Amino acid sequence: MKREKGLLIVLSGPSGVGKGTVCGALREKDTQIKYSVSATTRKPREGEVDGINYFFKSHEEFERMIAEGDMLEHAKYVSNYYGTPRKYVEEELEKGHDVILEIEVQGALQVKESFPEGVFIFLMPPSLNELRSRIEGRGTETDDLIDSRMTVAKEEIDMMDKYDYVVENDKVELAVSRIQSIVTAENCRKDRLIHQYKQLMED
């Protein structure tokens, strides 16, 4: 039975926890999940491609999108904007496709206000020391910026109780398997399906 509306899956967690890596691996294993590309004003890292990893925007472009209501959510994080263009997400959900957002914690909480029926997953590092090592391993941030990211990370971890699920990213393949299990279970929830089955019985 084709679902009336897709499932919105929101994956977030502190910077450096591996959201992009986990999301990429999940997309390779489950090609049915649609991935919403976020927009950002930060500079591309080595190997990142505009329109695939992010839509890279200037501050002026991003602020214009906010003013015109084109963003589903947005947040300013360590002096850069991050956000989700609205149109693609809403169109895919209406087609019955599951959509995953890989976004910052501030943005996830904004989405929860407008899509409380979504599934909110917090990606957790094995430890704060491991998180710092991963950020340092990028080789793209100064010590001051790393310290800022760690301060924000601790604040974000404190917001974990606002999420439906917590997944530890100890190993990417295990994190992906856990997320797949969550998505499968959520798609079988009675309250997501009962209207369709009642309609089927009436027909």
N, CA, C and O of each residue as an XYZ file, in Angstrom:
812
protein
N       0.849     -1.200      0.000
C       0.000      0.000      0.000
C       0.884      1.249      0.000
O       1.771      1.400      0.840
N       0.622      2.140     -0.960
C       1.397      3.380     -1.029
C       0.958      4.323      0.084
O      -0.235      4.561      0.275
N       1.931      4.855      0.814
C       1.605      5.751      1.914
C       1.158      7.106      1.397
O       1.592      7.566      0.341
N       0.280      7.733      2.165
C      -0.221      9.049      1.767
C       0.872     10.102      1.864
O       0.911     11.040      1.067
N       1.759      9.946      2.841
C       2.810     10.935      3.030
C       4.070     10.261      3.535
O       4.011      9.306      4.309
N       5.208     10.764      3.090
C       6.475     10.187      3.508
C       6.847     10.550      4.938
O       6.202     11.374      5.586
N       7.892      9.917      5.397
C       8.387     10.113      6.761
C       9.556     11.091      6.729
O      10.494     10.926      5.948
N       9.493     12.103      7.578
C      10.600     13.051      7.693
C      11.528     12.575      8.807
O      11.119     12.457      9.962
N      12.782     12.303      8.444
C      13.784     11.831      9.398
C      14.806     12.943      9.577
O      15.401     13.404      8.604
N      15.008     13.369     10.802
C      15.935     14.459     11.078
C      17.112     13.910     11.880
O      16.947     13.439     13.005
N      18.295     13.978     11.286
C      19.521     13.502     11.935
C      20.380     14.700     12.296
O      20.780     15.471     11.423
N      20.660     14.855     13.575
C      21.530     15.954     13.972
C      22.384     15.538     15.157
O      22.213     14.458     15.723
N      23.299     16.411     15.516
C      24.248     16.130     16.579
C      25.365     17.146     16.499
O      25.359     17.985     15.598
N      26.311     17.102     17.397
C      27.365     18.114     17.418
C      28.266     18.060     16.195
O      28.401     17.021     15.548
N      28.875     19.189     15.893
C      29.834     19.269     14.796
C      30.963     18.278     15.028
O      31.519     18.207     16.124
N      31.303     17.508     13.989
C      32.396     16.546     14.097
C      31.957     15.153     14.474
O      32.780     14.238     14.507
N      30.671     14.966     14.761
C      30.200     13.649     15.192
C      30.121     12.657     14.028
O      30.068     11.446     14.242
N      30.112     13.178     12.792
C      30.091     12.290     11.624
C      28.743     12.206     10.939
O      28.419     11.188     10.328
N      27.951     13.268     11.033
C      26.621     13.262     10.419
C      26.704     13.014      8.914
O      25.964     12.196      8.369
N      27.610     13.727      8.252
C      27.726     13.586      6.799
C      28.159     12.192      6.379
O      27.644     11.638      5.408
N      29.116     11.625      7.120
C      29.610     10.279      6.803
C      28.513      9.238      6.990
O      28.321      8.370      6.139
N      27.797      9.328      8.103
C      26.716      8.376      8.379
C      25.595      8.526      7.362
O      25.060      7.532      6.871
N      25.237      9.770      7.043
C      24.174     10.010      6.069
C      24.557      9.464      4.698
O      23.728      8.867      4.012
N      25.812      9.666      4.298
C      26.278      9.152      3.012
C      26.214      7.638      2.952
O      25.797      7.069      1.943
N      26.628      6.985      4.030
C      26.589      5.518      4.076
C      25.150      5.007      4.076
O      24.849      3.978      3.471
N      24.265      5.733      4.759
C      22.852      5.349      4.779
C      22.245      5.454      3.391
O      21.476      4.583      2.983
N      22.578      6.497      2.669
C      22.046      6.678      1.312
C      22.517      5.577      0.375
O      21.780      5.154     -0.515
N      23.749      5.112      0.575
C      24.263      4.022     -0.261
C      23.519      2.714      0.014
O      23.291      1.925     -0.902
N      23.145      2.486      1.264
C      22.470      1.240      1.636
C      20.973      1.285      1.366
O      20.365      0.251      1.090
N      20.374      2.463      1.441
C      18.936      2.601      1.246
C      18.674      3.714      0.247
O      18.571      4.887      0.606
N      18.567      3.320     -1.015
C      18.420      4.313     -2.086
C      16.999      4.876     -2.153
O      16.742      5.810     -2.912
N      16.069      4.314     -1.361
C      14.693      4.817     -1.369
C      14.560      6.102     -0.552
O      13.646      6.894     -0.785
N      15.469      6.312      0.403
C      15.404      7.523      1.222
C      15.926      8.710      0.417
O      17.014      8.650     -0.155
N      15.160      9.768      0.376
C      15.573     10.978     -0.321
C      16.388     11.850      0.633
O      16.061     11.983      1.812
N      17.444     12.434      0.099
C      18.349     13.254      0.913
C      18.160     14.715      0.549
O      18.287     15.101     -0.613
N      17.856     15.522      1.559
C      17.702     16.952      1.324
C      19.048     17.650      1.509
O      19.639     17.595      2.587
N      19.522     18.300      0.463
C      20.806     19.007      0.527
C      20.611     20.331      1.254
O      19.747     21.126      0.884
N      21.413     20.567      2.286
C      21.335     21.800      3.059
C      22.080     22.933      2.352
O      22.896     22.703      1.460
N      21.781     24.145      2.769
C      22.512     25.326      2.299
C      23.377     25.846      3.447
O      23.025     25.708      4.618
N      24.501     26.439      3.095
C      25.380     26.996      4.123
C      26.196     28.154      3.554
O      26.400     28.261      2.345
N      26.657     29.016      4.460
C      27.541     30.108      4.049
C      29.008     29.773      4.334
O      29.891     30.567      4.008
N      29.282     28.604      4.941
C      30.689     28.284      5.196
C      31.380     27.900      3.893
O      30.727     27.510      2.926
N      32.707     28.014      3.877
C      33.481     27.691      2.685
C      33.509     26.172      2.469
O      33.522     25.413      3.438
N      33.517     25.729      1.223
C      33.593     24.283      0.967
C      34.907     23.697      1.494
O      35.971     24.305      1.375
N      34.800     22.495      2.083
C      36.011     21.767      2.457
C      36.512     21.013      1.232
O      35.789     20.859      0.248
N      37.742     20.550      1.299
C      38.334     19.837      0.171
C      37.468     18.643     -0.217
O      37.111     17.819      0.625
N      37.135     18.563     -1.510
C      36.345     17.447     -2.023
C      34.843     17.690     -2.012
O      34.102     16.925     -2.629
N      34.369     18.737     -1.328
C      32.933     19.010     -1.296
C      32.491     19.686     -2.591
O      33.210     20.508     -3.160
N      31.282     19.316     -3.047
C      30.770     19.808     -4.321
C      29.464     20.556     -4.092
O      28.576     20.079     -3.386
N      29.360     21.732     -4.696
C      28.142     22.538     -4.572
C      26.962     21.785     -5.178
O      27.045     21.278     -6.297
N      25.853     21.718     -4.421
C      24.660     21.030     -4.892
C      24.617     19.558     -4.530
O      23.581     18.910     -4.682
N      25.740     19.021     -4.051
C      25.788     17.616     -3.640
C      26.000     17.524     -2.138
O      25.210     16.899     -1.430
N      27.068     18.146     -1.654
C      27.303     18.163     -0.199
C      26.484     19.270      0.467
O      25.844     19.056      1.497
N      26.519     20.445     -0.136
C      25.745     21.605      0.329
C      25.472     22.492     -0.874
O      26.120     22.368     -1.914
N      24.505     23.386     -0.720
C      24.405     24.545     -1.605
C      25.206     25.643     -0.904
O      24.804     26.120      0.158
N      26.316     26.039     -1.480
C      27.169     27.047     -0.851
C      26.694     28.440     -1.278
O      26.691     28.779     -2.462
N      26.295     29.234     -0.279
C      25.707     30.544     -0.532
C      26.523     31.631      0.150
O      27.236     31.374      1.120
N      26.409     32.850     -0.368
C      26.966     33.999      0.337
C      26.007     34.361      1.473
O      24.859     33.918      1.488
N      26.486     35.170      2.423
C      25.616     35.615      3.511
C      24.410     36.380      2.954
O      23.296     36.254      3.464
N      24.644     37.175      1.904
C      23.560     37.966      1.325
C      22.500     37.061      0.690
O      21.302     37.281      0.869
N      22.947     36.043     -0.054
C      22.005     35.109     -0.687
C      21.186     34.369      0.356
O      19.973     34.216      0.214
N      21.856     33.913      1.402
C      21.177     33.143      2.443
C      20.128     34.002      3.149
O      19.008     33.553      3.390
N      20.495     35.228      3.474
C      19.561     36.113      4.181
C      18.360     36.463      3.304
O      17.258     36.668      3.813
N      18.568     36.531      1.996
C      17.442     36.772      1.088
C      16.486     35.569      1.094
O      15.268     35.745      1.083
N      17.043     34.339      1.111
C      16.199     33.133      1.158
C      15.366     33.092      2.453
O      14.199     32.697      2.436
N      15.981     33.504      3.569
C      15.254     33.559      4.839
C      14.095     34.549      4.733
O      12.962     34.242      5.106
N      14.398     35.738      4.219
C      13.390     36.799      4.129
C      12.222     36.407      3.236
O      11.091     36.829      3.474
N      12.488     35.599      2.201
C      11.446     35.206      1.248
C      10.719     33.936      1.665
O       9.855     33.451      0.934
N      11.060     33.383      2.847
C      10.364     32.198      3.356
C      10.747     30.912      2.657
O       9.991     29.941      2.678
N      11.924     30.896      2.033
C      12.346     29.719      1.281
C      13.064     28.675      2.127
O      13.429     27.619      1.610
N      13.276     28.942      3.420
C      13.989     28.006      4.282
C      13.027     27.313      5.250
O      12.233     27.964      5.929
N      13.112     25.996      5.298
C      12.324     25.233      6.265
C      12.829     25.497      7.680
O      12.050     25.583      8.629
N      14.136     25.621      7.798
C      14.786     25.961      9.067
C      16.114     26.598      8.740
O      16.650     26.428      7.645
N      16.638     27.333      9.700
C      17.986     27.866      9.538
C      18.563     28.163     10.913
O      17.832     28.361     11.884
N      19.869     28.187     10.973
C      20.559     28.486     12.225
C      21.896     29.127     11.894
O      22.463     28.907     10.823
N      22.384     29.919     12.827
C      23.720     30.490     12.684
C      24.618     29.766     13.676
O      24.343     29.733     14.875
N      25.693     29.190     13.159
C      26.560     28.334     13.967
C      28.004     28.743     13.737
O      28.505     28.636     12.618
N      28.677     29.207     14.772
C      30.081     29.647     14.686
C      30.266     30.574     13.480
O      31.138     30.348     12.640
N      29.441     31.610     13.406
C      29.495     32.719     12.434
C      29.020     32.368     11.020
O      29.088     33.217     10.131
N      28.543     31.144     10.792
C      28.007     30.783      9.475
C      26.565     30.318      9.578
O      26.148     29.741     10.583
N      25.804     30.585      8.505
C      24.433     30.101      8.412
C      24.400     28.669      7.873
O      25.214     28.275      7.038
N      23.427     27.907      8.381
C      23.100     26.589      7.836
C      21.584     26.524      7.747
O      20.894     27.089      8.596
N      21.052     25.846      6.739
C      19.600     25.753      6.657
C      19.133     24.775      5.597
O      19.928     24.261      4.810
N      17.821     24.522      5.587
C      17.206     23.555      4.675
C      16.229     24.242      3.742
O      15.221     24.776      4.205
N      16.492     24.246      2.443
C      15.506     24.782      1.498
C      14.191     24.007      1.606
O      14.191     22.777      1.643
N      13.082     24.729      1.656
C      11.768     24.158      1.961
C      11.158     23.326      0.830
O      10.611     22.254      1.086
N      11.242     23.796     -0.401
C      10.441     23.260     -1.499
C      10.659     21.764     -1.723
O       9.695     21.003     -1.807
N      11.906     21.344     -1.820
C      12.210     19.941     -2.128
C      11.634     19.008     -1.069
O      11.029     17.989     -1.402
N      11.816     19.351      0.204
C      11.357     18.499      1.306
C       9.847     18.297      1.240
O       9.366     17.166      1.311
N       9.104     19.385      1.104
C       7.654     19.286      1.111
C       7.130     18.508     -0.100
O       6.168     17.749      0.016
N       7.763     18.698     -1.256
C       7.319     17.980     -2.462
C       7.537     16.477     -2.328
O       6.663     15.690     -2.691
N       8.700     16.072     -1.808
C       8.995     14.634     -1.700
C       8.118     13.956     -0.650
O       7.679     12.825     -0.859
N       7.855     14.617      0.464
C       6.970     14.045      1.478
C       5.573     13.831      0.915
O       4.946     12.809      1.191
N       5.076     14.787      0.127
C       3.747     14.664     -0.460
C       3.673     13.515     -1.454
O       2.601     12.946     -1.660
N       4.803     13.163     -2.077
C       4.841     12.019     -3.008
C       4.886     10.682     -2.274
O       4.813      9.626     -2.903
N       5.007     10.722     -0.925
C       5.088      9.484     -0.157
C       6.504      8.983      0.057
O       6.701      7.855      0.509
N       7.498      9.813     -0.264
C       8.897      9.420     -0.096
C       9.417      9.822      1.286
O       9.085     10.892      1.795
N      10.235      8.956      1.885
C      10.921      9.324      3.122
C      12.045     10.293      2.787
O      12.755     10.111      1.798
N      12.206     11.323      3.613
C      13.245     12.337      3.398
C      14.086     12.456      4.662
O      13.549     12.538      5.767
N      15.407     12.466      4.498
C      16.280     12.646      5.652
C      16.954     14.015      5.589
O      17.474     14.423      4.551
N      16.933     14.707      6.711
C      17.635     15.978      6.849
C      18.840     15.756      7.757
O      18.711     15.201      8.848
N      19.988     16.183      7.307
C      21.208     16.129      8.125
C      21.532     17.573      8.497
O      22.121     18.306      7.703
N      21.141     17.982      9.718
C      21.190     19.390     10.062
C      21.723     19.627     11.472
O      21.892     18.698     12.262
N      21.981     20.899     11.760
C      22.474     21.276     13.079
C      21.342     21.203     14.111
O      20.163     21.191     13.757
N      21.719     21.155     15.386
C      20.739     20.971     16.459
C      19.728     22.114     16.503
O      18.531     21.866     16.644
N      20.183     23.353     16.386
C      19.246     24.488     16.404
C      18.179     24.330     15.333
O      16.993     24.555     15.577
N      18.622     23.940     14.139
C      17.699     23.757     13.021
C      16.729     22.618     13.257
O      15.554     22.714     12.902
N      17.217     21.533     13.859
C      16.357     20.374     14.131
C      15.203     20.762     15.047
O      14.074     20.311     14.852
N      15.480     21.589     16.035
C      14.439     21.989     16.970
C      13.420     22.918     16.303
O      12.248     22.933     16.679
N      13.876     23.692     15.309
C      12.932     24.503     14.524
C      11.999     23.606     13.719
O      10.791     23.836     13.668
N      12.577     22.570     13.083
C      11.775     21.652     12.266
C      10.742     20.947     13.141
O       9.617     20.704     12.705
N      11.125     20.619     14.372
C      10.206     19.911     15.265
C       8.944     20.726     15.535
O       7.873     20.162     15.764
N       9.071     22.055     15.508
C       7.900     22.902     15.731
C       6.900     22.803     14.581
O       5.690     22.822     14.806
N       7.403     22.698     13.348
C       6.509     22.647     12.189
C       6.211     21.223     11.725
O       5.218     21.000     11.033
N       7.060     20.248     12.095
C       6.854     18.842     11.732
C       6.993     17.962     12.980
O       7.920     17.157     13.062
N       6.086     18.104     13.949
C       6.220     17.299     15.168
C       6.086     15.806     14.914
O       6.512     14.992     15.733
N       5.485     15.438     13.762
C       5.321     14.022     13.428
C       6.604     13.410     12.863
O       6.648     12.209     12.598
N       7.642     14.219     12.678
C       8.914     13.702     12.179
C       9.610     12.805     13.191
O       9.194     12.707     14.345
N      10.675     12.151     12.741
C      11.476     11.271     13.602
C      12.819     11.955     13.835
O      13.569     12.200     12.889
N      13.118     12.262     15.086
C      14.288     13.066     15.415
C      15.349     12.189     16.083
O      15.132     11.624     17.155
N      16.494     12.096     15.420
C      17.575     11.205     15.859
C      18.807     12.039     16.195
O      19.277     12.831     15.378
N      19.322     11.849     17.409
C      20.528     12.554     17.848
C      21.717     11.616     17.689
O      21.744     10.531     18.268
N      22.709     12.045     16.893
C      23.910     11.245     16.678
C      24.953     11.643     17.719
O      25.364     12.800     17.803
N      25.364     10.669     18.499
C      26.210     10.915     19.676
C      27.621     10.374     19.447
O      27.774      9.270     18.925
N      28.661     11.136     19.829
C      30.028     10.606     19.730
C      30.282      9.610     20.868
O      29.608      9.673     21.896
N      31.245      8.691     20.700
C      31.572      7.759     21.787
C      32.059      8.485     23.044
O      31.824      8.020     24.160
N      32.739      9.630     22.864
C      33.225     10.434     23.994
C      33.562     11.826     23.476
O      33.685     12.038     22.270
N      33.710     12.779     24.407
C      34.103     14.133     24.005
C      35.532     14.166     23.483
O      35.846     14.939     22.578
N      36.397     13.334     24.047
C      37.777     13.264     23.552
C      37.813     12.791     22.104
O      38.570     13.317     21.287
N      36.984     11.790     21.793
C      36.921     11.293     20.420
C      36.358     12.365     19.490
O      36.815     12.512     18.356
N      35.372     13.106     19.968
C      34.795     14.181     19.158
C      35.855     15.219     18.822
O      35.968     15.645     17.673
N      36.635     15.629     19.824
C      37.684     16.619     19.582
C      38.719     16.086     18.582
O      39.184     16.822     17.711
N      39.068     14.824     18.714
C      40.040     14.223     17.798
C      39.539     14.248     16.362
O      40.308     14.493     15.433
N      38.238     13.992     16.182
C      37.674     13.994     14.827
C      37.707     15.400     14.229
O      38.014     15.568     13.049
N      37.388     16.416     15.048
C      37.417     17.795     14.545
C      38.859     18.196     14.209
O      39.110     18.808     13.171
N      39.797     17.849     15.086
C      41.204     18.166     14.837
C      41.698     17.451     13.587
O      42.522     17.983     12.843
N      41.191     16.242     13.360
C      41.625     15.456     12.209
C      41.247     16.050     10.865
O      41.844     15.708      9.844
N      40.261     16.936     10.856
C      39.900     17.600      9.600
C      41.039     18.486      9.090
O      41.259     18.620      7.886
N      41.758     19.089     10.053
C      42.847     19.981      9.679
C      42.388     21.281      9.066
O      43.154     21.941      8.363
N      41.132     21.666      9.324
C      40.584     22.875      8.690
C      40.266     23.980      9.687
O      39.945     25.097      9.282
N      40.349     23.686     10.992
C      39.971     24.668     12.002
C      41.147     25.061     12.888
O      42.026     24.250     13.178
N      41.142     26.314     13.310
C      42.152     26.781     14.260
C      41.826     26.229     15.656
O      40.730     25.719     15.890
N      42.786     26.338     16.572
C      42.554     25.877     17.943
C      41.391     26.625     18.587
O      40.585     26.029     19.301
N      41.304     27.938     18.332
C      40.214     28.728     18.904
C      38.853     28.257     18.387
O      37.884     28.179     19.143
N      38.793     27.947     17.094
C      37.532     27.497     16.515
C      37.165     26.110     17.041
O      35.992     25.820     17.276
N      38.160     25.267     17.222
C      37.904     23.935     17.795
C      37.354     24.075     19.214
O      36.408     23.384     19.592
N      37.955     24.976     19.994
C      37.452     25.208     21.354
C      35.999     25.681     21.325
O      35.182     25.252     22.140
N      35.685     26.568     20.378
C      34.305     27.065     20.241
C      33.353     25.933     19.892
O      32.258     25.842     20.446
N      33.774     25.067     18.969
C      32.929     23.931     18.568
C      32.695     22.981     19.745
O      31.598     22.444     19.894
N      33.707     22.771     20.573
C      33.561     21.876     21.708
C      32.608     22.467     22.759
O      31.823     21.745     23.374
N      32.690     23.773     22.953
C      31.770     24.434     23.890
C      30.331     24.275     23.421
O      29.443     23.950     24.208
N      30.109     24.510     22.119
C      28.770     24.366     21.550
C      28.319     22.906     21.626
O      27.154     22.631     21.915
N      29.239     21.970     21.366
C      28.896     20.540     21.393
C      28.335     20.125     22.748
O      27.357     19.381     22.817
N      28.950     20.602     23.821
C      28.471     20.258     25.163
C      27.055     20.805     25.387
O      26.217     20.143     25.999
N      26.802     22.003     24.890
C      25.465     22.595     25.025
C      24.442     21.786     24.216
O      23.309     21.588     24.654
N      24.854     21.326     23.044
C      23.944     20.564     22.185
C      23.636     19.193     22.786
O      22.498     18.728     22.716
N      24.632     18.549     23.369
C      24.412     17.240     23.987
C      23.399     17.358     25.124
O      22.642     16.424     25.389
N      23.392     18.503     25.789
C      22.416     18.739     26.857
C      20.980     18.789     26.333
O      20.032     18.647     27.105
N      20.815     18.993     25.011
C      19.484     19.064     24.408
C      19.001     17.719     23.871
O      17.981     17.647     23.185
N      19.730     16.670     24.184
C      19.421     15.335     23.676
C      18.006     14.881     24.029
O      17.385     14.134     23.273
N      17.499     15.327     25.171
C      16.187     14.857     25.623
C      15.039     15.363     24.761
O      13.902     14.929     24.946
N      15.307     16.270     23.823
C      14.276     16.772     22.927
C      14.118     15.875     21.694
O      13.266     16.127     20.842
N      14.936     14.838     21.605
C      14.927     13.925     20.450
C      14.177     12.640     20.784
O      13.954     12.317     21.951
N      13.791     11.913     19.730
C      13.101     10.630     19.908
C      14.074      9.479     20.142
O      13.783      8.548     20.893
N      15.229      9.555     19.492
C      16.202      8.465     19.556
C      17.617      9.026     19.680
O      17.896     10.141     19.242
N      18.507      8.232     20.286
C      19.930      8.560     20.339
C      20.690      7.388     19.736
O      20.496      6.238     20.128
N      21.560      7.697     18.772
C      22.375      6.674     18.108
C      23.840      7.032     18.295
O      24.265      8.125     17.921
N      24.610      6.125     18.866
C      26.042      6.364     19.031
C      26.771      6.057     17.727
O      26.571      5.004     17.121
N      27.616      6.989     17.308
C      28.413      6.763     16.102
C      29.793      6.254     16.512
O      30.795      6.958     16.386
N      29.824      5.012     17.004
C      31.105      4.387     17.321
C      31.736      3.829     16.055
O      32.923      4.034     15.798
N      30.928      3.119     15.264
C      31.339      2.647     13.944
C      30.229      3.009     12.971
O      29.046      2.845     13.270
N      30.625      3.503     11.802
C      29.637      4.018     10.847
C      28.616      2.958     10.472
O      27.418      3.238     10.443
N      29.077      1.725     10.179
C      28.149      0.694      9.725
C      27.130      0.321     10.811
O      25.985     -0.017     10.510
N      27.564      0.388     12.077
C      26.631      0.106     13.167
C      25.620      1.239     13.335
O      24.436      0.991     13.562
N      26.085      2.471     13.225
C      25.184      3.624     13.326
C      24.130      3.571     12.217
O      22.953      3.836     12.465
N      24.548      3.233     11.004
C      23.616      3.139      9.876
C      22.579      2.048     10.126
O      21.391      2.251      9.873
N      23.017      0.905     10.618
C      22.103     -0.198     10.903
C      21.063      0.203     11.955
O      19.888     -0.146     11.842
N      21.504      0.930     12.965
C      20.566      1.387     14.008
C      19.535      2.348     13.432
O      18.349      2.259     13.747
N      19.993      3.267     12.586
C      19.067      4.235     11.985
C      18.069      3.522     11.073
O      16.886      3.861     11.065
N      18.539      2.539     10.308
C      17.628      1.779      9.439
C      16.548      1.075     10.266
O      15.385      1.026      9.864
N      16.936      0.539     11.406
C      15.971     -0.138     12.279
C      14.919      0.843     12.787
O      13.734      0.517     12.861
N      15.369      2.053     13.135
C      14.438      3.087     13.608
C      13.445      3.456     12.509
O      12.244      3.550     12.762
N      13.943      3.665     11.289
C      13.075      4.057     10.171
C      12.053      2.966      9.869
O      10.878      3.254      9.641
N      12.508      1.706      9.867
C      11.587      0.590      9.615
C      10.482      0.554     10.663
O       9.305      0.425     10.326
N      10.862      0.668     11.935
C       9.880      0.623     13.008
C       8.908      1.793     12.920
O       7.704      1.615     13.102
N       9.425      2.994     12.640
C       8.563      4.169     12.565
C       7.557      4.070     11.414
O       6.426      4.543     11.529
N       7.973      3.458     10.315
C       7.061      3.299      9.179
C       5.974      2.265      9.445
O       4.999      2.186      8.697
N       6.131      1.471     10.506
C       5.118      0.474     10.870
C       4.247      0.934     12.042
O       3.392      0.183     12.512
N       4.459      2.146     12.505
C       3.665      2.629     13.650
C       2.188      2.698     13.295
O       1.815      3.160     12.217
N       1.364      2.239     14.206
C      -0.083      2.208     13.987
C      -0.629      3.575     13.609
O      -1.425      3.691     12.677
N      -0.203      4.618     14.331
C      -0.795      5.934     14.087
C      -0.403      6.527     12.745
O      -1.017      7.497     12.301
N       0.610      5.964     12.087
C       0.966      6.426     10.742
C       0.156      5.694      9.665
O       0.060      6.170      8.534
N      -0.418      4.553     10.009
C      -1.057      3.704      9.008
C      -2.559      3.520      9.209
O      -3.259      3.121      8.279
N      -3.060      3.805     10.405
C      -4.435      3.420     10.731
C      -5.463      4.077      9.819
O      -6.461      3.448      9.470
N      -5.241      5.319      9.429
C      -6.204      6.007      8.565
C      -6.330      5.298      7.222
O      -7.436      5.116      6.714
N      -5.183      4.892      6.642
C      -5.212      4.229      5.349
C      -5.925      2.887      5.419
O      -6.698      2.538      4.527
N      -5.659      2.136      6.488
C      -6.278      0.813      6.593
C      -7.765      0.908      6.888
O      -8.543      0.074      6.425
N      -8.166      1.907      7.648
C      -9.605      2.121      7.867
C     -10.294      2.481      6.544
O     -11.403      2.025      6.265
N      -9.627      3.292      5.752
C     -10.163      3.662      4.454
C     -10.288      2.440      3.543
O     -11.257      2.302      2.797
N      -9.288      1.556      3.619
C      -9.286      0.326      2.822
C     -10.488     -0.549      3.189
O     -11.144     -1.113      2.313
N     -10.770     -0.656      4.491
C     -11.897     -1.466      4.940
C     -13.234     -0.870      4.486
O     -14.164     -1.597      4.136
N     -13.312      0.460      4.500
C     -14.551      1.118      4.074
C     -14.789      0.945      2.591
O     -15.926      0.806      2.140
N     -13.677      0.955      1.821
C     -13.799      0.776      0.364
C     -14.216     -0.648      0.031
O     -14.369     -0.989     -1.143
